[in-house]
Amino acid sequence: MRVTHVITRLIVGGAQENTIASVLGLRAKPGVEVNLISGPTTGPEGTLEPRVSQIPGLLTLVPELIRPVSPWHDWLALRRLTRLFREQRPDIVHTHSGKAGVLGRLAAHAAGVPIIVHTIHGPSFGPFQGALANFIFRAAERRAGRVTTHFVSVANAMTEQYRAAGIGRPEQYTRIFSGFDLEPFLKAKNDPALRAKLGIGMDDVVVGKVARLFENKGHLELLCAVRELADRYPNLKVLLIGDGRLRTSLENAPATLPGGQKLAGRLIFTGLVPPEEVSRYLGLMDAVVHLSRREGLARVLPQALAAGKPIVAYDCDGAREVCLNNETGFLVKPGNLQVVAHALGELIAQPELRGRLGKRGRELVQAQFPVQRMVDDLHALYVRLMNNPPRGKAK
């Protein structure tokens, strides 16, 4: 079985970690040959390329495969991918992310690849963008969907959104959670030395967020909620893991945000943290907040639960599949900062509540998110598709 995975770029992110873990895990399966195609990694988000670039013959870079829409580069990338597939003759092409997902599937179809799989890591259309962009991306996904053999969804919410857009048939979708190595998170500790290094006192209560400092991730909304709690909890700190173009404005929030002076001395920015170090920082947190408005299923949510930390998340996309209200955390209607602040206040004031929610979350993740389960489920899907050749692609 020859499998080629395709992704737009290997930045530090959930879809990229999922793809690399899948590729490396599948390579260990007997009778499976796997390679990976990616566009160049650019941007402030960091790169995961070193994880795969040093393995001989694994990674092929396609310079024309870039994230922004560019008709000239997109046409060149489509030609290059088609040529690569014809040369490599994979049994399965498995695509990830928006640009690579569309171009990769169309190229695989043009090259006569018999099985084409696409993982939906997050929505490429929705209320987070304008009508014209929605029309274009929905049309592109429908076109690529017509040549897709099977869809893998990281959350049932993705299946529901794509089916509502008229993409594919129900039997063409399989949910496979984005698994990861649980062990570092299960062993996450509240490290006094790391707290001291970051300026966090042993009596401080830490609310944390792990996400790129970009729009739609909800950082400013978190700061507004914390501002409302500041007077009641003088020992409250906010630990922000990640980097991006909003960093300067967020760092200036104590001076520019109305009432922002209450945030002074509370905000801690780590910048980019290698994925293998995230568990150390989660170990310092008393609660993890994720107020994203566009996310398939944020990887940090099950990671936080594996570390035994309760979560507060917007009820957006797949969050409700791990953020079980008052069971593993609190699920909040997007934009309702009053409820966010109330949920955080409850968690700050009640250590026993944090412990109960964190314990239940850890149980859920241990059952559903081991990386080996993800790899085994993918392999089983491939075998099933190989043994039952598709009679037709999506409609």
N, C-alpha and C positions, 0 to 999 in steps of 0.2 A: 504494500500500500504506500503510494507516494502522495504526500500532502504538502501543499504550499500555502503558508499563511501570508497575508498581505495587510499592511497597516500604513497609515499616512506618515507617521513620524513616531520616534521612540523617545518622547519626552517623559519626564517623571509624572506618571498619572495612572489611574486605575485601569483604563483600557489597555495601556501599554504593559503594565505589570501582569495583567491577565493573559495577554498574548504571549509574552515571554515565558511565563509559567506553563502555559499550554504547550508551547513548542518544545521546551526542555523536557517536560514530563512525557510527551508523546514520543520523543526520541528514545526514551528508555523502554518503550513497548517493543516486543519482538516483531519483526516483519514490517515495521513502520519506518519510512524514510521521510524526514521533515526538513523543510527549509523555510526561510523567512525573507520576505521582500518588504522594504520600507523606503519611504522618501527620506530626504535629509532632515536631521533634527536641528531645528532652530528655535529661538525664543528664550525667554528668561526662566522657563520651567525646569531647566536641567535636562540631562540625557541619560537614558538607560542603554545606549548603544554598547558600552563596554561589556555588558553582560553577555552579549551574543557575538560581538565582532571578533573576538579572539578564538572562536570555535571555527576551525577550518571548514569552509564551504557552506556555512549555515546562513549567513546574512548577505543579501544582495541589495545594494542601494540604487535607487532610481532617482537621479537628481531632478527629473522633470515632475515627479510626484510631490507637489507642494500643496499646502493647506488652503491658501486663498484661491478663489475661483479665477482662473486664467485660461481662456479658451485655447491659446497657443500651447501653453505648458500642458494643459489637460489632454489635448490631442496627441502631443508627443508622448505623454505618459501612457495613454491608451495604446499607442503603437508599440511602445517599448514593452509594456506588460504582455500584450498579445504575443510578441515575438518570444519573450521569455517563457511563456506557457507552452508555446509550440516546441521550444527547444527542450524544456524540462519534462514535458508530457506527464503532468501530475494526474493522479486519479481523482484527487479532490483539491479544489481551491477554496480556502477558508479566509474570508475577508473581515476586516475590522475597521471601525471609524467611518466617518462620512465620505470623504473624498476617495479613499482607497476602496471603500465599500462599493461605491457606484462604479468607478473606473475598473476596479479589479474584477467585479462580476461581469461587466460587459466584455472585458478583454478575455476572460475565461470562456465565456460563451462563444466569442469569435474564434477562439483557438480550439474549440471542440472539446473542452474539458467536460467529462461526463457528469460530475457532481460538483455543485457550487453551493457552499454554505456561507452564511453571513451572520455574524454576531451583532446584535443590537445592544451596544453598551449604554446608549443614551439616545434621546430623541433628536432627530435632525430638523424637525419642524414642530411648531407649537406656539403658545402664546408669548414666548420670550422674544419673538422677533416679529417683523412687520408682515403685512399681507403679501407683498411681492416676493419676499424671501421665502415665506411659507409655500407659496404657489410653486416656486422654482424647485425647492428641496423636496416637496411632496411629489412633484412630477418626476424628479430624478429617481426617488426611491421607488415609485411605481414602475418606472421603466426598468430599473435594475431588478425589481422584485419579480418581473415576468420571466427572468432567466435564472431565478434562484431555486435551487432544489429544496433547501431547508434553512430555517432561521433558528438561531440560538438566541434566546432572550436571557439577560442577566436578572430579569425580574418579570413577573407576570404583567406588570403595568406596561412594559414595552410591547408585549404581545397585544394587549388590549388597544393601545394607541395605534399600532400599525394595522391591526385588523379593522379598526374604525376608519382608517384612511383607505380601506379597500385593498390592502396589500396582503397577498397570500391567502391560503386557506387554513382553517384551524389545525388540521393534521400536519401542517408544515412547520409548526412551532414547537420547540422544546425549551423549557426553562432549565438552565444550568447556572447555578449560583457561581459567582466569581470567587473561587477558592483561593486560599493563601496558606502559607506556613503558619500554623497556629502557635507553635511552640514559643516563639519570642514574646507573643502577646499574653499567653497563659502565664508566662513567668515574669511579666512586667512588674517592677517594684517601684516603690516611692523612694527614689535614690536621694539621700540627703546631700551628697556632693553635687549632683546635678541641680538640685533646688538652689543650693548656695551659689553655684556658678551663674544661674539665671536671676539671682536676686529675689528668690521666693523664700519667705520665712517658713519654718516648720509649722506654724500655726495658721498660715494663710490657706484659704480655700481657693482652689484653682478651677476655673472654668476654661476649657480648651476648645480649640477649633483647628482642624487640619484640612487645609484647602489652599489652592492657588489664590493669590490676592487679586482676583478678577471680578468683573461684574457678575451678577446673578448668583454669587456664592454666599451673600448675606452677611458679610463682615460688619458693614455699617449698622445693619439691623441688630446684630448682636451687641454692638457697642451702645446702641440706644437702650436696649433692654438692661444692660449692666448699669448704665447711668441711673436708671430708676431704682436700682437696688443698692447703690453706693452708700447712701446714708445709713441704711440698716446694717450693712455688712462691711465695716471698715477694713476687714482683712481679706476682701475679695480681690483676686488677681485674674487677669485674662491672658492666657498663653496662646499665641497665634503661630502655628507652624505652617510655613510656606512663604512664597515670594510672588511678586508680580507687579503689574503697573500701578496698582492702587496702594502700594506700600506707603509712599510719601504722604498721600492724603489721609490714610488711616493713622499714621504716626502723628500727624498734625491735628487729629480729631480733638484732643483735649483743649486746643486753642481755637479751633474753627467750628466745632459742633456746638449748637446751643446747649448750655449746661454741661459742656464738655469738660469743664474744670474738675468735675467729679471723677473723671477718668484719669486724672494726672497721677502718675506713679503706679498705675494699675496694669498698664499694657506692656506685654513682653513679646517682642518679635524675634523669632529665631532665624528667619530667612529660610532658604532651602535646607531641608534635612534629607539625607539619603533614605530611601524606603526602609532599609534594614535598621535604621536608627529610630524610626517612628515609635516603635514599642516602648523605648526608653522614656520618651516624652509623654506618651499616654499614661505611663505609670505614675506620673506626677499629678495627673488631673483627677479631680473629684467628679466631674461631669463633662461630657463632650457634647458640643452643640454643632448642628449642621443645618443651616438655614438656606440651603441652595434651592433655587427655583427651576433648575434644569439638571437632572441627574438620573441615569438609569437606576443604579443602586450604588450610592456612594460607598466606596471601599472602606472608608474610615468608620462607617457605622458598625459593621460586623467586627472590624478590628478593635474598636473601642469596647464592644461587648465581650470579645475574647479576653480583653484585659480586665474585665469585671467592672467596667465603667457604665453608668446609666447614660442614656442619650436623650437629647431634645432635638427634634427634627421637624422641619416643615413636612406636611402631608403632600409630598410632591413625588411623582413617578413611583419608584419602587421602595421608598422609605418605609411605608407601612408594612412591608413584608418582613422587616426585622425590628422596627420600632413599634412594638406592641404596646398600646397605650396603657399606662399604669402596670405594665408587666415587665418590659425591658426599658421603658423610658416614657417620654411624653410626646405625642404627635400633635402638631399645632397647624391650624389653617394658615397658609402663607400670608404674611403681612400682619398677623395678629400679635403685635409686640407685647400687649398687655398679658396675654396668656403665656408667651415665652418668658417674660419676667416672673410671672407667678410660678411657673414650673421650675425655673432656676431657683427662686426663693425657697420653694419646698425642698429641693435637693440640698441646697446650702444649709438649711436649718435642721435637716433630719438625716444624720449619718446612717441610721438604721434603714431608712428608705433607699438611700444610695446602695447600701449593701444588698438589700432584697432584689432590687431591679438588676443590679450588676450580676448577681448570682444566676438569676433566670436567663439573662442575656448570654452569659457564658455557656450555659447548658444548650441553648438554641444553636449557637455558633459551632460548638464542638460537634454537633450532630450534622450540620448542613454545610459547613464551609471549609472542611479540610481540602487542601490543594489536590491531594490524591483522588478525592471523590470527583472533583471537577475533571481531572485528566481521564479517569476511568469512564465517566459519563460521556465525555467527548469521544473517546475511543469506541465505546459501545454504539454511539450514534453513527460514527463512520462505518463500522462493520455492518450495522443494519442497512444503511444506505447502499453500501457496496453489494450486499446480498439481495437487495430489493431495488433494482434499477428504477429510477423515477420514470413514470409514464408521461409526465408533463410537469412543467414548471408552474410557478405561481401565476395567477390570473390578474 
